[in-house]
Amino acid sequence: MTPTQSLDAALASALTALPCAVAMVSDARETLYEGAVGTRDHAGRVPMTADTVFGLASMTKALVSAAAMAQVDAGRLALDAPLAEVLPALAAPLVLDGFAEDGAPQLRPARGAITLRQVLSHAAGYGYDTWNAEIGRFLQVKGMPRVPTNAAELAATPLLFDPGTGWNYGINTDVAGLAVEAATGKRLDVALAEGVLGALGMRDTSVLLRPDQRARLVTTRQRSAGGLADVGFVMDRGISYCLGGGALHGTGRDYLRFIRMILNGGMHAGERLLSPAAIVAMASNQLAPGVRVRRMMSCNAARSADAEFFPGMEKHWSTAFMITTEAAPTGRRAGSLAWAGIANTYCWIDPAAGIGGVFMSQLLPFADPAALAAFAAFERAAYAAFAP
């Protein structure tokens, strides 16, 4: 069996449990494999193609992190300066210290300022209600939305711990996106289009969709006891105050362009997009000593299962990605970078092996066991075919 045939077989096997998938592998120079299986629409009439458009959700975060690091390179942002210097809403952050007997949130001033390094590494203390019951309860009591819609709501959003003292997945990259807006004087979608996305030629990656992109958009499906249901397009929300955490749509082909730039140490088409120092920060641990990535315990089974990649392995976080610290069963080397989107889209970058890739479905809940198993099977086939 040729490498392409083995990858085709691994991808085809995903259809035993998933309605669709696109998967691709690249080295630092070119795409090594791309495949698409299943159908875009719930009726099963439109076949998936390699240029299918997905809601990237939290795969947006690494792209926004790259945009933030570009502003650090330009001297407009600093990793360790108080972010309140560019975002006044962060001037007096509060920590949620539980709830009083009457249900009122108990808040105290945070010890220390929030920095860009902390929000990019999910160490600032912010959370998401999907995985943090305390944040969910606070938002319900205060009548606030899941993600801030203005500066006043951002100022009122509490932290779960003092900045820099823990790791927790949350609205951190939304805050980083606001910092990019402050540094550039442009709305984040415009700054991305003119910056990292434009430089990489990622013309199919955007918040707002052109008609041709919308025609290639995959339907999001929800797994339930009754099977799969069409729940529309989870990311199709347009422009909002917080764009950085998950507002982009895009294709696997576009995302490979970003992966290749990381594999090439910040270079693209002979031009430097990010400095060597920025790439080091995006590829190395930025958490304080003793702080580790932890299991994400679901508070909303419809949106996410409990999520932990490679359970039992110590994981770190850079200014853009989760970092695996050991060799993984799939073939991934120690020091590999990865993250995902809530509708079961996944990416990984392995600098040691010189390859990276994407495995993209569009299915809820996140960390669906069948989707994770299909991703793992594809990744194993990729390493068998292409890793040195």
C-alpha positions in Angstrom: 0.0 0.0 0.0 1.4 3.4 -1.0 1.5 6.3 1.6 -1.4 8.0 -0.2 -3.4 4.7 -0.1 -2.7 4.2 3.6 -3.9 7.8 4.4 -6.9 7.4 2.2 -7.8 4.2 4.1 -7.4 5.9 7.5 -9.5 8.9 6.4 -12.2 6.7 4.8 -12.5 4.7 8.1 -13.5 7.9 9.9 -16.9 7.7 8.1 -17.9 4.8 10.3 -18.5 7.4 13.0 -18.3 10.8 11.5 -20.4 12.5 8.8 -17.4 14.2 7.1 -13.8 15.0 7.4 -11.0 16.8 5.6 -7.4 15.8 6.5 -4.0 17.1 5.2 -0.3 16.7 5.9 2.5 19.1 5.0 6.2 19.4 5.5 8.0 22.7 5.5 7.9 23.0 1.7 4.7 21.5 0.3 1.5 19.6 0.9 2.2 15.9 1.1 -1.4 14.7 1.3 -4.9 16.0 1.2 -8.2 14.1 1.3 -11.9 14.7 1.9 -14.7 12.2 2.8 -18.4 12.5 3.5 -20.8 15.2 2.7 -21.0 19.0 3.5 -24.8 19.0 4.0 -27.0 17.1 6.4 -29.0 15.8 3.5 -25.9 14.0 2.2 -26.1 15.5 -1.3 -22.9 17.6 -1.5 -19.6 15.8 -1.3 -16.8 17.2 0.8 -13.9 18.7 -1.1 -10.4 19.9 -0.1 -11.5 23.5 -0.3 -14.5 23.0 2.0 -14.8 26.0 4.5 -15.1 25.2 8.2 -15.9 27.2 11.3 -12.3 27.2 12.7 -13.6 28.2 16.2 -10.6 28.0 18.6 -8.1 27.2 15.7 -8.5 31.0 15.3 -6.5 31.4 18.5 -3.1 30.5 17.0 -3.6 32.9 14.1 -4.4 35.7 16.5 -1.4 34.8 18.6 0.8 35.1 15.6 -0.7 38.5 14.9 0.0 39.5 18.5 3.6 38.3 18.2 4.0 40.4 15.1 3.0 43.4 17.1 5.6 42.4 19.7 8.2 42.2 16.9 7.1 45.7 15.8 7.5 47.1 19.3 3.8 48.1 19.6 3.1 45.4 22.2 5.3 43.9 25.0 4.8 40.4 26.4 5.3 41.4 30.0 4.0 44.9 30.3 0.6 45.4 31.9 -2.0 45.0 29.2 -4.0 47.8 30.9 -1.5 50.2 29.2 -3.4 49.4 25.9 -6.6 48.0 27.3 -7.8 50.2 30.2 -10.7 47.8 31.0 -8.0 45.6 32.5 -6.8 48.2 35.0 -8.4 46.6 38.1 -9.0 42.9 37.5 -11.0 40.9 40.1 -10.7 37.3 41.2 -13.8 35.3 41.8 -13.5 33.8 45.3 -16.7 31.8 45.5 -20.3 32.8 46.3 -21.9 34.0 49.5 -24.8 32.2 51.1 -27.3 34.4 49.3 -25.6 33.5 45.9 -23.8 36.8 45.5 -20.3 36.5 43.8 -17.4 37.2 46.2 -14.7 39.1 44.4 -11.3 40.4 45.5 -8.7 42.5 43.7 -6.2 40.4 41.7 -2.6 40.3 42.8 -0.6 41.4 39.9 -1.4 42.8 36.5 -2.6 40.9 33.4 0.1 40.7 30.7 0.1 39.6 27.0 2.3 36.6 27.8 -0.3 35.4 30.3 -3.3 35.8 28.0 -1.5 34.1 25.1 -0.6 31.1 27.3 -4.0 30.9 29.1 -2.4 31.8 32.4 -4.3 35.1 33.0 -7.1 33.5 35.0 -10.0 33.8 32.5 -12.4 30.9 31.8 -15.2 29.7 29.6 -18.5 28.6 31.0 -18.3 25.4 28.9 -15.6 24.1 31.3 -15.9 26.3 34.4 -19.0 26.0 36.5 -18.0 29.0 38.6 -17.8 31.3 35.6 -21.1 30.0 34.3 -22.7 30.7 37.7 -21.2 34.2 37.8 -22.4 35.0 34.3 -25.9 33.8 35.1 -26.1 35.8 38.4 -24.9 38.9 36.6 -26.9 38.4 33.4 -23.8 38.7 31.3 -23.0 36.9 28.0 -20.6 34.0 27.6 -18.0 36.4 26.0 -17.8 40.1 26.7 -19.5 42.4 24.2 -18.0 45.7 25.3 -15.3 47.1 27.5 -17.5 47.4 30.5 -18.4 43.7 30.4 -14.7 42.8 30.0 -13.8 44.9 33.0 -16.5 43.1 35.0 -15.4 39.6 33.9 -13.6 38.0 36.8 -10.5 35.8 36.9 -10.4 32.3 38.5 -7.0 32.9 40.0 -4.3 35.6 40.2 -2.6 36.3 36.9 0.2 34.0 36.1 -0.4 31.5 38.9 -2.3 28.8 37.0 -3.6 27.6 33.6 -7.2 27.7 32.5 -8.7 27.7 29.0 -10.9 30.8 28.5 -11.4 34.1 26.8 -7.7 34.9 26.9 -7.1 35.1 23.2 -10.2 37.4 22.8 -8.3 39.8 25.1 -5.1 39.3 23.0 -7.2 40.2 19.9 -8.3 43.4 21.6 -4.7 44.2 22.2 -3.9 43.7 18.5 -6.7 46.1 17.7 -5.3 48.7 20.1 -1.8 48.3 18.7 -2.8 48.5 15.0 -5.8 50.9 15.3 -7.8 48.5 13.2 -10.6 46.1 13.8 -9.1 42.6 14.3 -10.6 41.0 11.2 -9.0 43.8 9.1 -5.7 43.6 11.0 -5.6 39.8 10.4 -6.5 40.2 6.7 -3.8 42.8 6.2 -1.3 41.0 8.4 -0.7 37.3 8.9 -3.5 36.1 6.7 -2.7 38.4 3.8 1.0 37.7 4.0 0.4 33.9 3.9 -2.1 34.1 1.1 -4.9 32.7 3.3 -7.6 34.2 1.2 -10.2 31.6 2.2 -9.8 32.5 5.9 -12.0 35.3 7.3 -14.7 36.3 9.7 -17.2 37.5 7.1 -17.8 35.1 4.2 -17.8 35.9 0.5 -20.6 34.2 -1.5 -18.1 31.6 -2.9 -16.9 30.7 0.6 -20.5 30.4 1.9 -21.2 28.0 -1.0 -18.4 25.8 0.3 -19.3 26.0 4.0 -19.9 22.7 5.8 -23.0 22.2 8.0 -22.3 21.7 11.7 -23.9 18.6 13.1 -24.7 17.7 16.7 -24.4 14.2 18.0 -27.2 13.1 20.3 -29.0 9.9 21.4 -31.2 10.3 18.3 -28.2 10.4 15.9 -27.0 13.5 14.1 -28.9 16.8 13.9 -28.1 19.9 11.7 -27.4 22.8 14.0 -26.4 25.3 11.4 -23.0 27.1 11.2 -21.7 27.6 14.7 -19.2 30.4 13.7 -21.5 32.3 11.3 -22.0 35.3 13.7 -20.3 38.2 11.9 -18.4 41.0 13.6 -18.4 41.2 17.4 -16.4 42.8 20.2 -14.4 39.7 21.0 -13.1 38.1 17.7 -9.8 36.7 18.8 -11.0 33.5 20.5 -12.8 31.8 17.6 -14.4 34.0 14.9 -12.6 32.8 11.8 -13.8 30.5 9.0 -11.2 28.8 6.8 -10.0 25.8 4.9 -7.5 23.1 5.6 -5.4 24.2 2.7 -5.2 27.7 4.1 -4.3 26.4 7.6 -1.4 24.4 6.1 0.1 27.7 4.9 0.2 28.8 8.5 1.7 25.5 9.6 4.4 25.7 7.0 5.3 29.2 8.2 5.8 27.8 11.7 7.8 24.8 10.4 10.0 27.3 8.4 10.8 29.3 11.6 8.7 32.4 10.7 9.6 32.5 7.0 7.2 32.4 4.0 8.1 32.6 0.3 11.6 33.9 1.2 10.3 36.7 3.5 10.3 36.8 7.3 6.9 37.2 8.8 7.8 36.5 12.4 11.2 37.0 14.2 13.1 34.0 15.5 12.3 35.2 19.0 8.6 35.2 18.2 8.8 31.6 16.9 10.7 30.5 20.0 7.9 32.0 22.2 5.2 30.3 20.0 7.0 26.9 20.3 8.2 26.9 23.9 6.7 26.8 27.4 5.5 30.2 28.7 3.9 29.0 31.9 5.4 29.7 35.3 7.3 26.9 37.0 4.9 24.2 38.3 2.0 25.4 36.2 0.7 22.8 33.8 -2.1 22.4 31.3 -5.0 20.6 33.0 -7.9 18.4 32.0 -10.9 20.5 30.8 -14.0 19.2 32.7 -17.2 19.8 30.7 -20.1 21.7 32.3 -22.1 21.4 29.0 -22.2 17.9 27.5 -23.9 19.3 24.3 -20.9 21.5 23.6 -18.0 19.4 24.9 -17.0 16.1 26.4 -14.3 16.2 29.1 -11.1 17.1 27.1 -7.5 16.1 27.6 -5.1 15.2 24.9 -2.7 12.3 25.7 -3.9 11.8 29.3 -1.1 11.2 31.8 1.4 13.3 29.8 2.6 16.6 31.2 1.5 19.4 28.8 2.7 23.0 28.5 1.5 26.1 26.6 3.4 28.5 24.5 2.2 31.9 23.3 0.1 30.0 20.7 -0.2 26.2 21.2 -0.4 23.3 23.6 3.0 21.6 23.8 3.4 17.8 24.3 6.5 17.1 26.4 6.9 13.4 25.4 6.7 11.3 22.3 3.0 10.5 21.7 1.5 7.1 20.7 0.5 8.6 17.3 4.2 9.2 16.4 4.2 12.9 17.4 7.6 13.9 18.8 8.3 15.6 22.1 7.9 19.4 21.7 5.1 19.2 19.2 2.5 21.9 19.0 -1.2 21.5 18.6 -4.7 22.8 19.3 -8.3 22.5 18.1 -11.7 24.0 17.5 -14.9 23.2 19.3 -16.5 21.5 16.3 -13.8 18.8 16.2 -11.2 20.6 14.0 -7.6 19.7 15.0 -4.1 20.7 14.0 -0.6 19.7 14.9 2.9 20.9 14.1 6.0 18.7 14.8 9.2 20.7 14.4 11.4 17.6 15.2 9.8 15.5 12.5 9.4 18.4 10.1 5.7 17.8 9.4 2.3 19.0 10.5 -1.3 18.7 9.5 -5.0 19.2 10.1 -7.9 16.8 10.7 -11.2 18.7 10.4 -14.8 17.6 10.9 -17.7 19.9 11.9 -19.4 18.1 14.7 -20.5 18.8 18.3 -19.7 18.1 21.1 -15.9 18.9 21.2 -13.5 16.0 22.0 -16.0 13.6 20.6 -14.4 10.2 21.2 -15.0 9.0 17.6 -13.5 12.1 16.2 -10.5 11.8 18.4 -10.0 8.2 17.5 -10.3 9.0 13.7 -7.8 11.9 14.2 -5.3 9.6 16.0 -5.6 6.9 13.3 -5.0 9.5 10.6 -2.0 10.9 12.4 -0.5 7.5 12.9 -0.8 6.9 9.2 0.8 10.3 8.5 3.8 9.5 10.6 4.2 6.0 9.0 4.1 7.6 5.6 6.1 10.8 6.0 8.1 11.0 9.2 11.9 10.5 9.0 
